[in-house]
Amino acid sequence: MVVHDPHNDQQCGQRHFLIFMMMLGMFNIYAIRSNLSITVLPMSCSFGWSHVEQGQLLSAFFWGFILLQVVGGLLAQRIGGKVVFGGSVLMTAATSILLPLASTGKLTQEGVNCKCPVAMNPSGENWCIVGGAYLHGASCVTLPACSSDGNFSWVVALRVATGVFESLAAPSVLTMLSFWGSRYEYSFMNAVVNSGTALGNAVALPVSSWMVTQSGRWGGWPSTFYFFSFLSFAWAIVWFWPGIISSMPETHRMISKRELDNIVTNRVTRQMTNCWEVPWRKMLSCPMSWAIFAAHFCAGWAVNMFVTFLPMFVHDRFGMDLTKTGAIVCVMWLAEVVVEQGAGAYVDKKIQAGYGRGFMRKVVQCMVFLPQAVMIVACSYCSNGTLVVCLLIMAVALQGLNASGYGANFFDIAPSNAGVLFGISNTMATLSGIAAPALTGYILGKEDGTFTQWRTVFWIDASILIGGAMVFVVAASGELQPELDRCGSLDDEAGAFPHSTKYGSTEIASKANALKGS
């Protein structure tokens, strides 16, 4: 029997190219997801959309995103993660590239010259569209007002569709990683792939901010949708190129026998599970599952707080507009990428050294939630805007630890059903994106919040994070839960055998026989 060789983990192989491509895929869909937060202003200027309509447009993505999380995990187990993840990125790009045409009936904003509605200039600044570029200045005063000719309903429909297709991505990623990763690499592989989300935000926000200010045929707000969609199409060519990517290592044409040996021998996933074999009731009643669900929900709550409401607090109390400071935004997200990948490698190294998986997951998760709780309360008592911004950057960077905490715990307790379990968890976590804004808005009221109101919001947020840490420490486990996994025995001789012949069972069997003889 082949035993785990840590030296093999250090060598680059097909699994490393796979996670690199997955990271780029996540980069693409998150860039498409986040660029609307920049383009919504010039679009609203062009079409006269109100603040209510802007809010509806920004939230439309989540109406679709919550729908097919579980389905994404199921599809990946039935037809393979390669098809599901690749299709998710491809269709997300397709809905994005159609958005400019659907909104105006035109491909570009070239030749558009008009002044934004008065409602969009509350501070007295003059914003306008000049040659398609979103600009402000004295020259805007003489321009005619923009007409309301944008097809709002079509734009909303496409953003809902974008959310639907993107919801398939992350669950399918976990399903693929459960087959490609050994039990000693799950933290790092998951962290690398997940860092693509932060990288997408780090690049999309400043790039989109620059592109909307450019005039000409390929400038203005439509260019942001085209640019990131074409990047996704280019990525899809490589992803679907024959022989480059495979849903399982056993079916990969170019993987070495040494790498295949190392993966198959040291992973836990042993079979593809059918839809009717998923232990739904046990997943929803197991304390270990709810420990992950609670941590995932709290992490989603924290993202909403640190990315949306803390910058709003900084703007209200200190007059600093972080959305216009590209350097701060980049540093914030890039810090998360560094922490995420570094923590993933470190946690795996500690597990290889003999530290318990459950212990490491709990320590890492506490290192996220507890410092964030302290930071957010400290912000409500701080009178220095620069210090608050520094705390914001550190808090967002700590989000990167989640991938090695609850994020990798899916593989620990139910590797064969990791994608489905993640789909359930992410559905619940998405609800935090609905609950957090609603609660915060209720406390702050219609006007700018007072210090006392913001302090109440931050104390509630800190309490939620501390509660999430406590639940995870008490209920989480790093051990395989057979009742959740429904996978074969760890004594299986040949590793992963799928139920269906769709996965090239002849090739798998031949590679398995080669392993038996080694």
Rosetta blueprint (number, residue, H / E / L):
1 M L
2 V L
3 V L
4 H L
5 D L
6 P H
7 H H
8 N H
9 D H
10 Q H
11 Q L
12 C L
13 G L
14 Q H
15 R H
16 H H
17 F H
18 L H
19 I H
20 F H
21 M H
22 M H
23 M H
24 L H
25 G H
26 M H
27 F H
28 N H
29 I H
30 Y H
31 A H
32 I H
33 R H
34 S H
35 N L
36 L H
37 S H
38 I H
39 T H
40 V H
41 L H
42 P H
43 M H
44 S H
45 C H
46 S H
47 F H
48 G L
49 W L
50 S L
51 H H
52 V H
53 E H
54 Q H
55 G H
56 Q H
57 L H
58 L H
59 S H
60 A H
61 F H
62 F H
63 W H
64 G H
65 F H
66 I L
67 L L
68 L L
69 Q H
70 V H
71 V H
72 G H
73 G H
74 L H
75 L H
76 A H
77 Q H
78 R H
79 I H
80 G L
81 G H
82 K H
83 V H
84 V H
85 F H
86 G H
87 G H
88 S H
89 V H
90 L H
91 M H
92 T H
93 A H
94 A H
95 T H
96 S H
97 I H
98 L L
99 L H
100 P H
101 L H
102 A H
103 S H
104 T H
105 G L
106 K L
107 L L
108 T L
109 Q L
110 E L
111 G L
112 V L
113 N E
114 C E
115 K E
116 C L
117 P L
118 V H
119 A H
120 M H
121 N L
122 P L
123 S L
124 G L
125 E L
126 N L
127 W E
128 C E
129 I E
130 V E
131 G L
132 G L
133 A E
134 Y E
135 L E
136 H E
137 G L
138 A H
139 S H
140 C H
141 V L
142 T L
143 L L
144 P L
145 A E
146 C L
147 S L
148 S L
149 D L
150 G L
151 N L
152 F H
153 S H
154 W H
155 V H
156 V H
157 A H
158 L H
159 R H
160 V H
161 A H
162 T H
163 G H
164 V H
165 F H
166 E H
167 S L
168 L L
169 A H
170 A H
171 P H
172 S H
173 V H
174 L H
175 T H
176 M H
177 L H
178 S H
179 F H
180 W H
181 G L
182 S L
183 R L
184 Y L
185 E L
186 Y H
187 S H
188 F H
189 M H
190 N H
191 A H
192 V H
193 V H
194 N H
195 S H
196 G H
197 T H
198 A H
199 L H
200 G H
201 N H
202 A H
203 V H
204 A H
205 L H
206 P H
207 V H
208 S H
209 S H
210 W H
211 M H
212 V L
213 T L
214 Q L
215 S L
216 G L
217 R L
218 W L
219 G L
220 G L
221 W H
222 P H
223 S H
224 T H
225 F H
226 Y H
227 F H
228 F H
229 S H
230 F H
231 L H
232 S H
233 F H
234 A H
235 W H
236 A H
237 I H
238 V H
239 W H
240 F H
241 W L
242 P L
243 G L
244 I L
245 I L
246 S L
247 S L
248 M L
249 P H
250 E H
251 T H
252 H L
253 R L
254 M L
255 I L
256 S L
257 K H
258 R H
259 E H
260 L H
261 D H
262 N H
263 I H
264 V H
265 T H
266 N H
267 R L
268 V L
269 T L
270 R L
271 Q L
272 M L
273 T L
274 N L
275 C H
276 W H
277 E H
278 V L
279 P L
280 W H
281 R H
282 K H
283 M H
284 L H
285 S H
286 C L
287 P H
288 M H
289 S H
290 W H
291 A H
292 I H
293 F H
294 A H
295 A H
296 H H
297 F H
298 C H
299 A H
300 G H
301 W H
302 A H
303 V H
304 N H
305 M H
306 F H
307 V H
308 T H
309 F H
310 L H
311 P H
312 M H
313 F H
314 V H
315 H H
316 D H
317 R H
318 F H
319 G L
320 M L
321 D L
322 L H
323 T H
324 K H
325 T L
326 G H
327 A H
328 I H
329 V H
330 C H
331 V H
332 M H
333 W H
334 L H
335 A H
336 E H
337 V H
338 V H
339 V H
340 E H
341 Q H
342 G H
343 A H
344 G H
345 A H
346 Y H
347 V H
348 D H
349 K H
350 K H
351 I H
352 Q H
353 A L
354 G L
355 Y L
356 G L
357 R H
358 G H
359 F H
360 M H
361 R H
362 K H
363 V H
364 V H
365 Q H
366 C H
367 M H
368 V H
369 F H
370 L H
371 P H
372 Q H
373 A H
374 V H
375 M H
376 I H
377 V H
378 A H
379 C H
380 S H
381 Y H
382 C L
383 S L
384 N L
385 G H
386 T H
387 L H
388 V H
389 V H
390 C H
391 L H
392 L H
393 I H
394 M H
395 A H
396 V H
397 A H
398 L H
399 Q H
400 G H
401 L H
402 N H
403 A H
404 S H
405 G L
406 Y H
407 G H
408 A H
409 N H
410 F H
411 F H
412 D H
413 I H
414 A L
415 P H
416 S H
417 N H
418 A H
419 G H
420 V H
421 L H
422 F H
423 G H
424 I H
425 S H
426 N H
427 T H
428 M H
429 A H
430 T H
431 L L
432 S H
433 G H
434 I H
435 A H
436 A H
437 P H
438 A H
439 L H
440 T H
441 G H
442 Y H
443 I H
444 L H
445 G L
446 K L
447 E L
448 D L
449 G L
450 T L
451 F H
452 T H
453 Q H
454 W H
455 R H
456 T H
457 V H
458 F H
459 W H
460 I H
461 D H
462 A H
463 S H
464 I H
465 L H
466 I H
467 G H
468 G H
469 A H
470 M H
471 V H
472 F H
473 V H
474 V H
475 A H
476 A L
477 S L
478 G L
479 E L
480 L L
481 Q L
482 P H
483 E H
484 L H
485 D H
486 R L
487 C L
488 G L
489 S L
490 L L
491 D L
492 D L
493 E L
494 A L
495 G L
496 A L
497 F L
498 P L
499 H L
500 S L
501 T H
502 K H
503 Y H
504 G L
505 S H
506 T H
507 E H
508 I H
509 A H
510 S H
511 K H
512 A H
513 N H
514 A H
515 L H
516 K H
517 G L
518 S L
